[in-house]
Amino acid sequence: MWDQQFIHTERGEFEVFTQGTGEPLCITHLYSEFNELGNYFADAFVNDFKVYLINLKEAGHSCRANTDTELSMKETVKDLDAIRDALNYKSWGFAGHSTGGMLGLVYALSYPDSLTKLLIGGATATKTYMDHEESMYSPNSPLNKKLKQIFSVLKSPDSTKEERKEANREWGEMSLYNPDRWDEYFSKPSSGKVVQQRLDYFSFKELPDCEIQDQLHTISVPSIVFCGRYDAQCPLVFSQDISRGLQNSNLYVFEKSNHFPFVEEKDQFADMVSDFKRLN
């Protein structure tokens, strides 16, 4: 189980879960809520780092947002840096997956001196991934029709708990290289449910103008970028672009993974985390 604590900052109070020892590492996701069960992605780092798994505003028992703009990535990284300051760290590492990775890039652009290292996975630095035919979010993808059906279930106030659970599983299976291994991969209880308010803000207010690829050349923090070869959410090409855009980056491609290499290729992922630990 992860240890719960509350961090008081000038930007509000935040619920944080910690586990592990060593160099401090910040982990969060743009629209997920965590609890003492931890998270599959964050769990992969606890043998090498002291991990701070953070509930952002509107998630878990963290403070509420006074305005919708507080849910933006630019405002959220201000919250993360306030948490770092409250913990008395001069700097720390950051690891993020999917939109958590996008958030990490914005953090590095906004507060380069606050980060010792950066790990970004299954992410993008541009809204154009929504139009890429290999992304399930594109209308040109053969997966898109099924995805829209799943979203309609998740957003409907009439959907039962079981229907939502099944829809989430279907979404997850679409993001696996071997969907038949779902029960094997996700047998351990974990957390990370969607915070709809944060997802809606990202989808409708922030994503339409999300273009930071041409700014990445200013980021010099030692970085690792990773992606599954068959990522159906943020296709590999976008991680390749991120890695090329950063000044000091290594790209890791997981050959038998879709969007979740940290469960699909756990041993190889652990090797990458060890390499990340040695970055300086």
C-alpha positions in Angstrom: 0.0 0.0 0.0 1.1 3.6 -0.7 1.4 6.1 2.1 -1.0 9.0 2.0 0.0 12.6 2.9 -1.4 16.1 2.3 0.9 18.8 1.0 0.0 22.4 1.8 1.1 24.9 -0.8 0.4 28.5 -1.8 -1.8 27.1 -4.5 -3.9 24.8 -2.3 -3.7 21.4 -0.5 -2.8 18.3 -2.5 -3.3 14.6 -1.7 0.0 12.7 -2.5 0.8 9.0 -2.2 4.4 8.0 -1.6 6.4 4.8 -1.9 10.0 3.8 -2.4 13.4 5.3 -1.4 16.1 7.3 -3.2 16.0 10.2 -5.6 12.6 12.0 -5.6 10.4 11.4 -8.6 7.1 13.2 -9.4 4.5 11.1 -11.2 0.9 12.1 -12.2 -1.5 12.0 -15.0 -3.5 14.9 -16.4 -6.9 13.5 -15.7 -6.5 10.4 -13.3 -7.3 10.0 -9.7 -5.1 7.8 -7.4 -5.4 6.2 -4.0 -3.4 4.0 -1.6 -3.4 1.1 -4.2 -0.9 3.1 -6.3 -0.9 2.8 -10.1 0.5 0.3 -12.6 2.8 2.9 -14.2 4.0 4.4 -10.9 4.6 1.0 -9.4 7.4 0.4 -11.9 9.6 3.1 -10.3 9.4 2.4 -6.6 12.4 0.1 -6.5 14.6 2.9 -7.8 13.1 6.2 -6.6 11.1 7.8 -3.9 7.9 8.3 -5.9 5.4 11.0 -5.3 2.1 10.0 -6.9 0.0 13.2 -7.1 -3.7 13.9 -7.2 -4.2 17.1 -9.1 -7.0 19.6 -8.5 -10.4 17.9 -8.6 -8.8 14.5 -8.1 -9.2 12.5 -5.0 -9.0 14.6 -1.8 -6.9 17.4 -3.4 -8.3 20.9 -3.4 -11.0 22.0 -5.9 -10.3 24.3 -8.8 -11.8 27.8 -8.4 -12.0 28.3 -12.2 -11.8 25.9 -15.2 -8.5 27.4 -16.3 -6.8 25.9 -13.2 -7.2 22.5 -14.9 -4.9 23.6 -17.8 -1.5 22.1 -18.2 0.2 25.5 -17.7 -1.6 26.0 -14.4 -1.2 22.4 -13.3 2.6 22.6 -13.6 2.5 25.6 -11.3 0.8 23.3 -8.8 3.4 20.6 -9.3 6.2 23.1 -8.7 4.5 24.5 -5.6 4.4 20.9 -4.3 8.1 20.4 -5.0 8.8 23.7 -3.1 6.7 22.6 -0.2 8.6 19.3 0.0 11.8 21.3 0.2 13.3 19.8 -2.9 15.5 22.1 -5.1 14.7 19.8 -8.0 13.2 16.3 -8.7 12.6 14.0 -11.6 9.4 13.6 -13.5 7.9 10.6 -15.2 4.6 10.7 -17.1 2.7 8.4 -19.5 0.2 9.5 -22.2 -1.2 12.9 -21.2 1.0 12.6 -18.1 3.9 12.7 -20.6 2.4 15.8 -22.3 2.2 17.4 -18.9 5.9 16.6 -18.2 6.9 18.4 -21.4 5.0 21.5 -20.3 6.6 21.2 -16.9 10.1 21.1 -18.5 9.3 24.1 -20.7 8.0 26.1 -17.7 10.4 25.1 -14.9 13.6 23.6 -16.5 15.6 24.3 -13.3 13.1 22.3 -11.2 13.8 19.0 -13.0 16.8 16.7 -12.8 15.5 14.2 -15.4 12.5 13.5 -17.5 10.7 10.4 -18.7 7.9 10.7 -21.3 6.0 7.7 -22.7 3.2 7.1 -25.2 2.7 10.8 -25.6 2.5 13.6 -28.2 3.5 17.2 -28.5 0.9 18.1 -31.1 -2.8 17.8 -31.5 -2.3 16.2 -34.9 -2.2 12.8 -33.4 -6.0 13.0 -33.4 -6.0 12.9 -37.2 -3.4 10.1 -37.6 -5.0 7.0 -39.1 -3.1 4.8 -36.6 -4.6 6.5 -33.6 -7.9 5.2 -32.4 -9.1 8.8 -31.8 -9.0 9.5 -35.5 -12.2 9.1 -37.6 -10.0 7.4 -40.1 -9.1 4.6 -37.7 -11.0 1.3 -37.9 -11.1 1.4 -34.1 -12.8 4.8 -33.9 -16.4 3.6 -34.2 -16.0 1.2 -31.3 -14.2 3.9 -29.3 -17.2 6.3 -29.7 -19.5 3.6 -28.5 -17.4 3.1 -25.4 -17.3 6.8 -24.7 -21.1 7.1 -25.0 -21.4 4.5 -22.3 -18.8 6.2 -20.0 -20.5 9.6 -20.4 -24.1 8.5 -20.0 -25.7 9.1 -16.6 -27.9 6.1 -17.3 -24.9 3.6 -17.5 -24.6 1.2 -14.6 -21.4 0.6 -12.7 -21.0 -2.7 -14.5 -21.5 -1.2 -17.9 -18.9 1.5 -17.2 -16.5 -1.2 -15.9 -16.9 -3.2 -19.1 -16.5 -0.1 -21.3 -13.3 0.8 -19.5 -12.0 -2.8 -20.1 -12.9 -2.6 -23.8 -11.0 0.7 -24.1 -8.0 -0.9 -22.3 -8.1 -4.0 -24.5 -7.9 -1.8 -27.6 -4.7 -0.5 -26.2 -3.0 -3.8 -25.7 -0.7 -5.8 -28.1 -2.2 -9.0 -26.6 -5.7 -8.1 -25.4 -6.3 -11.7 -24.4 -3.8 -11.2 -21.6 -5.9 -8.5 -19.9 -6.6 -10.5 -16.7 -2.9 -11.4 -16.4 -1.7 -7.8 -16.8 -4.3 -6.2 -14.5 -4.9 -8.8 -11.8 -3.4 -6.6 -9.1 -5.7 -4.0 -7.6 -4.7 -0.5 -8.6 -6.0 3.0 -9.0 -6.2 5.7 -11.8 -9.8 6.3 -12.6 -10.7 9.1 -15.0 -11.6 12.5 -13.5 -14.2 13.5 -16.1 -14.0 17.3 -15.4 -10.3 17.3 -16.1 -10.7 15.1 -19.2 -13.4 17.3 -20.6 -11.3 20.4 -20.1 -8.3 18.8 -21.9 -10.5 17.5 -24.7 -12.5 20.6 -25.5 -10.5 23.5 -24.2 -6.9 22.6 -24.4 -6.3 19.9 -27.0 -7.6 22.0 -30.0 -4.6 24.4 -29.5 -2.0 22.0 -28.2 1.2 22.6 -30.3 4.5 22.5 -28.4 6.6 20.4 -30.7 8.5 23.4 -32.0 9.4 24.4 -28.5 11.0 21.2 -27.4 14.5 22.2 -28.7 14.8 24.4 -25.6 14.5 21.5 -23.2 18.0 20.3 -22.2 17.0 18.1 -19.2 18.4 14.6 -19.6 15.4 12.6 -21.0 14.1 9.2 -22.0 11.2 8.9 -24.3 9.4 5.5 -24.7 6.6 4.0 -26.7 5.1 0.7 -27.7 5.7 -0.2 -31.4 1.9 -0.7 -31.8 0.6 2.2 -29.7 -2.9 2.8 -30.9 -3.6 5.9 -28.8 -0.4 8.0 -29.5 1.3 6.2 -32.4 5.1 5.7 -32.2 5.9 8.5 -34.7 4.9 11.1 -32.2 7.3 9.8 -29.6 10.0 9.7 -32.2 9.3 13.4 -33.0 9.4 14.2 -29.2 12.8 12.5 -28.8 14.2 14.2 -31.9 13.0 17.5 -30.7 14.6 17.3 -27.2 18.2 18.3 -26.8 19.3 15.4 -24.7 17.1 12.4 -25.2 17.2 8.6 -25.8 14.3 6.8 -27.4 13.2 3.3 -26.2 10.8 1.3 -28.4 9.0 -1.7 -26.9 8.5 -4.2 -29.7 5.7 -6.2 -28.3 3.6 -3.4 -26.7 0.7 -1.2 -27.5 0.0 1.7 -25.1 1.1 0.0 -21.8 4.7 -1.3 -22.0 5.0 -1.1 -18.2 2.6 -4.1 -18.0 3.1 -5.7 -21.4 6.9 -5.9 -21.2 7.7 -5.5 -17.5 11.2 -6.8 -17.5 12.3 -4.6 -20.4 10.5 -1.7 -18.8 12.4 -2.2 -15.5 15.7 -2.2 -17.5 14.7 1.2 -18.9 13.8 2.5 -15.4 17.3 1.5 -14.3 18.8 3.4 -17.2 16.6 6.4 -16.2 17.9 6.2 -12.7 21.5 6.6 -14.0 20.7 9.7 -16.1 22.5 12.8 -14.9 
